[in-house]
Amino acid sequence: MTQDQLDNWFSYHAPEGDDLERYAKLRSAGKVFAETINECCPESADKTAAVRKVREAVMTANASIACRGK
């Protein structure tokens, strides 16, 4: 990885264009999936991990938007 990549990943990126709409769409889809996991799965460490990974996926997808795919 390059210094430019690190600088990009660890700096603030103000929303541009339709970013806010795309963030909201990802959060909404992630929430529906997390709610489905919560409804279908028994209480367990695996259920907790599954929901955590959905949250991580949404956050990582949001980062891809903020960092402009760089």
C-alpha beads as a LAMMPS data file, in Angstrom:
LAMMPS data file: protein, C-alpha beads

70 atoms
69 bonds

1 atom types
1 bond types

-500.0 500.0 xlo xhi
-500.0 500.0 ylo yhi
-500.0 500.0 zlo zhi

Masses

1 110.0

Atoms # bond

1 1 1 0.000 0.000 0.000
2 1 1 1.083 3.525 -0.654
3 1 1 1.235 6.619 1.525
4 1 1 -1.466 8.137 -0.708
5 1 1 -3.750 5.215 0.106
6 1 1 -3.132 5.579 3.832
7 1 1 -3.708 9.335 3.630
8 1 1 -6.982 8.725 1.801
9 1 1 -8.213 5.986 4.155
10 1 1 -7.460 7.955 7.301
11 1 1 -8.867 11.352 6.412
12 1 1 -12.330 12.892 6.494
13 1 1 -14.336 12.720 3.286
14 1 1 -17.253 15.126 3.083
15 1 1 -20.293 13.650 1.334
16 1 1 -20.671 14.611 -2.317
17 1 1 -23.484 14.262 -4.814
18 1 1 -25.729 11.323 -3.962
19 1 1 -23.418 9.910 -1.254
20 1 1 -25.946 10.445 1.556
21 1 1 -28.627 8.605 -0.420
22 1 1 -26.278 5.686 -1.108
23 1 1 -25.205 5.524 2.568
24 1 1 -28.858 5.421 3.612
25 1 1 -29.641 2.678 1.076
26 1 1 -26.796 0.521 2.390
27 1 1 -27.809 1.094 6.028
28 1 1 -31.403 0.197 5.223
29 1 1 -30.462 -3.014 3.432
30 1 1 -28.056 -3.961 6.220
31 1 1 -30.709 -3.334 8.859
32 1 1 -33.223 -5.558 7.053
33 1 1 -30.648 -8.346 6.847
34 1 1 -29.656 -7.924 10.518
35 1 1 -33.336 -7.995 11.538
36 1 1 -33.797 -11.200 9.532
37 1 1 -30.830 -12.796 11.269
38 1 1 -32.215 -11.665 14.628
39 1 1 -35.623 -13.158 13.809
40 1 1 -34.406 -16.484 12.415
41 1 1 -31.400 -17.386 14.507
42 1 1 -31.237 -18.570 18.109
43 1 1 -29.371 -16.414 20.619
44 1 1 -25.741 -17.436 20.324
45 1 1 -22.245 -16.185 19.716
46 1 1 -22.738 -17.033 16.025
47 1 1 -25.831 -14.834 15.804
48 1 1 -23.954 -11.966 17.419
49 1 1 -21.053 -12.466 15.013
50 1 1 -23.387 -12.575 12.009
51 1 1 -24.985 -9.244 12.921
52 1 1 -21.564 -7.741 13.632
53 1 1 -20.371 -8.823 10.186
54 1 1 -23.409 -7.226 8.534
55 1 1 -22.565 -3.999 10.363
56 1 1 -18.943 -4.331 9.257
57 1 1 -20.024 -4.897 5.653
58 1 1 -22.185 -1.751 5.689
59 1 1 -19.356 0.285 7.196
60 1 1 -16.845 -1.039 4.657
61 1 1 -19.232 -0.352 1.776
62 1 1 -19.709 3.191 3.089
63 1 1 -15.931 3.599 3.191
64 1 1 -15.740 2.568 -0.451
65 1 1 -18.109 5.410 -1.290
66 1 1 -16.299 7.950 0.882
67 1 1 -12.866 6.997 -0.441
68 1 1 -14.125 7.052 -4.029
69 1 1 -12.976 3.480 -4.632
70 1 1 -9.332 4.368 -3.971

Bonds

1 1 1 2
2 1 2 3
3 1 3 4
4 1 4 5
5 1 5 6
6 1 6 7
7 1 7 8
8 1 8 9
9 1 9 10
10 1 10 11
11 1 11 12
12 1 12 13
13 1 13 14
14 1 14 15
15 1 15 16
16 1 16 17
17 1 17 18
18 1 18 19
19 1 19 20
20 1 20 21
21 1 21 22
22 1 22 23
23 1 23 24
24 1 24 25
25 1 25 26
26 1 26 27
27 1 27 28
28 1 28 29
29 1 29 30
30 1 30 31
31 1 31 32
32 1 32 33
33 1 33 34
34 1 34 35
35 1 35 36
36 1 36 37
37 1 37 38
38 1 38 39
39 1 39 40
40 1 40 41
41 1 41 42
42 1 42 43
43 1 43 44
44 1 44 45
45 1 45 46
46 1 46 47
47 1 47 48
48 1 48 49
49 1 49 50
50 1 50 51
51 1 51 52
52 1 52 53
53 1 53 54
54 1 54 55
55 1 55 56
56 1 56 57
57 1 57 58
58 1 58 59
59 1 59 60
60 1 60 61
61 1 61 62
62 1 62 63
63 1 63 64
64 1 64 65
65 1 65 66
66 1 66 67
67 1 67 68
68 1 68 69
69 1 69 70
